[in-house]
């Protein structure tokens, strides 16, 4: 069994991220471009690109913007050369934080990330200081009330690594990163509704925060996610309602 507020927390973060992504497609376009550059422009043979395109479609990103981002990655259109950087640090209450970035200016990016940590009560750490507390995996979340037995059978058959039932009744299916899309497709075809999913850095142990600490931590997360060069923010924190 896992944390009691898992469902509420993931739904809350998903809602906030969707609001931000709907306002700007630039971050997803960056991910599409880098994915296409690294693995080719055919999503059928590039799991990372397929995941990025799936995310783009989820926020109604226009097809021409998706296509142009792919072409920039494959060299058919001129584009910016982005570099992937990961920063690690600590938030309120010592909560572990990982910040994944795509940037064309490392100096600007590290300055912006450090400023956000310092301004909102966190600390930027050294490489590897918190990464060991997370597992790189695919994560699919299903609403409370989902038939756990049937989902478990279908997930195992589809090649999932694990199935977790949370205290609130929601169910998580964990996969290897490259198996995420295949497992998602199989479970969707079997009639299960995926409420939230993605390839993520899943915290092995959670840090519970409430009251003022929760509000301060949310401000830090918002500040980091609001930076142009930041693609994803992962944290061990669970915020109380």
TAVEN-V379427 format. One record per residue. N is the residue number from 0. OMEGA is omega in radians with two decimals (* if undefined). Layout:
N:OMEGA
N:OMEGA
This chain:
0:-3.13
1:-2.97
2:-3.02
3:-3.06
4:-3.08
5:-3.08
6:-3.11
7:-3.11
8:-3.13
9:3.10
10:3.14
11:-3.13
12:3.13
13:-3.14
14:-3.14
15:3.13
16:3.13
17:3.11
18:-3.11
19:-3.09
20:3.12
21:-3.11
22:-3.12
23:-3.14
24:-2.98
25:-3.09
26:3.12
27:3.11
28:3.08
29:-3.11
30:3.10
31:-3.12
32:-3.13
33:3.13
34:3.13
35:3.13
36:-3.07
37:-3.00
38:-3.13
39:-3.01
40:3.13
41:-3.08
42:-3.14
43:-3.12
44:-3.10
45:-3.07
46:-3.14
47:3.11
48:3.14
49:3.11
50:3.14
51:3.12
52:3.09
53:3.11
54:3.13
55:3.13
56:-3.14
57:3.08
58:3.05
59:3.06
60:-3.10
61:-3.08
62:-3.12
63:3.10
64:3.08
65:-3.12
66:3.14
67:3.13
68:3.08
69:-3.12
70:3.08
71:3.13
72:-3.12
73:3.10
74:3.11
75:3.04
76:3.12
77:-3.13
78:3.14
79:3.12
80:-3.10
81:3.09
82:3.09
83:3.10
84:3.05
85:3.04
86:3.14
87:3.14
88:-3.07
89:3.09
90:-3.14
91:3.12
92:-3.13
93:3.14
94:3.14
95:-3.13
96:3.02
97:-3.11
98:3.11
99:-3.06
100:2.91
101:-3.02
102:2.99
103:-3.13
104:-3.08
105:-3.10
106:3.12
107:-3.04
108:-3.12
109:3.10
110:-3.13
111:-3.13
112:3.13
113:3.14
114:3.14
115:3.10
116:-3.08
117:-3.08
118:-3.02
119:2.94
120:3.11
121:3.11
122:3.04
123:-3.08
124:-3.13
125:3.12
126:3.09
127:-3.04
128:3.13
129:-3.05
130:-3.13
131:3.14
132:-3.08
133:3.06
134:3.08
135:-3.03
136:2.96
137:-3.10
138:3.08
139:-3.11
140:-3.13
141:-3.00
142:3.00
143:-3.11
144:3.08
145:3.11
146:-3.02
147:-3.10
148:-3.13
149:3.13
150:3.14
151:3.13
152:-3.12
153:-3.12
154:3.13
155:3.12
156:-3.12
157:3.10
158:3.12
159:3.13
160:-3.04
161:3.05
162:-3.08
163:3.06
164:-3.12
165:-3.11
166:-3.11
167:3.11
168:3.08
169:-3.08
170:3.10
171:3.00
172:-3.09
173:-3.12
174:2.91
175:-3.08
176:-3.09
177:3.14
178:-3.02
179:-3.06
180:-3.13
181:3.12
182:3.10
183:-3.14
184:-3.11
185:-3.12
186:3.06
187:3.12
188:3.13
189:3.05
190:3.14
191:-3.11
192:3.10
193:-3.12
194:3.14
195:3.12
196:3.09
197:2.99
198:-2.92
199:2.92
200:-3.05
201:-3.13
202:3.11
203:3.09
204:-3.04
205:3.08
206:-3.09
207:3.09
208:3.10
209:3.06
210:-3.09
211:3.14
212:3.12
213:3.13
214:3.13
215:3.13
216:3.11
217:3.10
218:3.12
219:3.12
220:-3.14
221:-3.12
222:3.13
223:-3.13
224:-3.13
225:3.14
226:-3.07
227:-3.06
228:-3.08
229:3.12
230:-3.09
231:3.01
232:3.10
233:-3.12
234:3.10
235:-3.00
236:2.97
237:-3.07
238:3.08
239:3.10
240:*
